[in-house]
Amino acid sequence: MIRVVVIDDEALVRSGFSLILNSVDDISVVGTGTGGEALQVIQAEKPDVLLLDIRMPDVDGLAVLNSIRRISPRPAVAMLTTFDADEYILTAFRLGASGFVLKDTEPRQLADFVRVLAGGGVVLSPKASQSLVQNHPAFASVLDEEAARVDLLTDRERDVLVLVAEGLSNTDIGQRLFLGAGTVKDHVSAILAKLGVSSRVQAALAAQRSGLLTRQDRSAGSAGS
């Protein structure tokens, strides 16, 4: 059972997400709260996954995210956002968020996102990614600098990066590429270092921005023809 805590200043969001996630067999929302209640709820419930509103009037999500960096074990964190909160996303990545989820995400997709996070993968809402790049030139510039370093990767590291961008955990990547977990972990560490990023989410965004995922799709299509 995947244990989830939902932190949002709006009671309707908290209850809605709880209703959606508690309706599936393998996920349980074990706690909810506002930003000011977040640390207490997280420490008491020790969730596997934290869905955290990025903007709240009492204690915002970035402050909560910064505080839980000292908590062990630390939950996987996805920031809940709307398009008008784009400017906070890059900071959230730097603070170790594992992804971002739009509040209007489809119910079935929300449960899938939670499973990916619990498995050590990353979650990137395509619509939010596109909005970030289009509306925030500074963010796009940072991504382009990181994307340019994709050429520094070996062929195997590119294979691993593509699967990281698809949201796979190290275990799933190992199974897909017939590699040991330790080998995958080493590859991921090397990828982060070469790209100059600190999280799998940043690496995944760099892969998207570089066109690596598109090239991979074309290669797969050519191989199957």
N, C-alpha and C positions, 0 to 999 in steps of 0.2 A: 504494500500500500504506500503510495506516494503522499507524503504529508505536505500540505500547502498552507501558507499564511498569506492573506490578502490585506495589504495596507493601502487605504484610500480615504480621503476626507469625505467622500460622498457615500452615505449609507446605502443608496440604491446600487452603486457599483459593487460594493462589498457583498450585498445580498444577492445580486445578480450573478456575480462570478461564483459565489458559493453554491448557488442553486445549480449552475451549469456543471461545475466540477464534481459536486457530490452526486450527480446523476450517473456517473460512470463508476465501474466496479473497482478500478485500481487507484483512484485518487480520492483523498479526503481533505477537505478544508478544516484544519484543526484550530484555526484562530483568525480573527480579523481585528482591525483597529485603525485608528487615525495615525498621523505622523507622530504625534506626541505619545501615543501608546505603543509605538512600533517596537522599541527595544525590549520593553517588558514582555510583550506577546512573543517575540522571536526567542528570547532567552527562556521563556517558560515552555514553549511548544517545540523548540528545536526542529523547525521544518526542513524538509529536503529542498523545497522550492519556495521562493519569496516573490510574489507579484507586488511590485512597489510603485505607487503613483509617483511620478517624477516631480509634480508640483502640488504642494499642499500649503494651506495658510498658516498652520501652527509650526510644524517641523517638516521641511520639504524632503523629498525623496533623496536628494543628493546628500543631505546631512545624515540621514538614516544610513545610506549606503556607505558613507565614510566611517560611521560609527561601527558598523557590523564587520568591518575588515578585521577587527580584533577578536571577533567571536569565533570559537572553535567548537564543533565543526561549523563551517560557514555555509549557509544555504546558497544554492544557485539562484541568482537574482535576475529577473526580467523587469524592466521599467515599463509601467503602464503610461501611455502617452496619447496625446492628440496632435494633430498637425501643427498647432500653434505653440507647441513646446519644443520645437526642433532644436533650439539653441542650447538646450540642456543635455542633449544626447551625447555629444562628444565627451563632455565632462563625466557623464555616467560611465562611459566606456573606460576612461582613464582610471576610474575608481573601482573597476572590476565587474561591472554588470555583464551578464552573459547574453544580453539581448534586449530587444524592445518590442512591445506588443501594443497595437492600437486597441483602444477601448471598444471599438465596434467590430472586433474580430469575431468571426463565425464561431458558434459554440463548439462544434466538432473540432475545429482547428485549434481552439483554445486548449482543449484537452491534449491534443497532439503536441502542442508547444510545451506543455507541462512535462509530458513524458520525455521529450527531447532534453529539456533542462535537467531533469532528474538523472538522465543517463550521461550527463557531462557534455552535451552538445550545446550549440548556440542557436538562438532564435532571431531571425531578422525579418521583420515585416516588409515585404517588397514595396508596398505603397509608401511606408514611412521612409525607407531607404531612398527612394526616388525623390520624395519631397525634400529630404535633407540636402541632397546633392543639388537640386534645382534652386532651392531657396536660400542656401547658405554657402556663398562662394568660399568662405574661409574653410568650411568643413570639406568641401570638394577639393580644395587645394591640398589639405592635409592628406586626404585619401589618395590624391594623385601622386604625392611624394612617396607614400607607402606602396602604391600600386607599381610604381616604376622599379621598385626593388624586387618585384616578382621574378624578373629575369635573372636575379642572383641565385635562384633556387635550382637545385638539381631536378632531374626528371621525376625521381621518386618523391621528392619534397613537394613538387607540384601536384602529383597524384594525391598525396596526403592532404594538401591544402584544399583541393577541390572537394574532398569528402568532409573536411572541417566546415567549409562553406555550406555544405548541404545539411549541416547540423548533426553529423554523426559523432558519437563519442569515440574515445580511443579504442575501446573494446570493439565497437562496430567497424571502425576503420581497419583494425587488425584482421578481423574476419573477412572483410571485403578484399584486402590486399594480401592476405595470407602472411601476416607479420605478427610477431609477438607484441604484447602490450608494452613492454619496455622499449622495443624498437620504435613503435609508434610515438611513444612519449618523447624519445630522443629526437625524432623527426620534427615533432611539433615544437619542441624547444628551439631547435635550429631554425625553423621557419620564423618564429617570433623574433628571434635575434636578428636574422637577416633582413626582415621587414622593418625592424625598429619599432615594433609594437609590443604591447604588454598583455594583450588578451586575444582569445580566439575570435571574438567578435570583430575586432579591428582587422585581424588577418583575413577573416571572411569577407569583410567589406573591401579590403585591398584586392582580393581575388576577383570580386565582382567588378570593381572599377577598372582593373587591368584587362578585362576581357577574357581572363583565363577560363571562366565557366563557359563562355560562348565558344571558345576554341575547342574546349573539351567536347562540347556537344557536337561540333562539326566533325571532329575526329571520330567520334563514336558512330556518327552517321555514315562517314566514308568507309569505316571498317565493316559496317553491316551491309553495304551496297555491293 
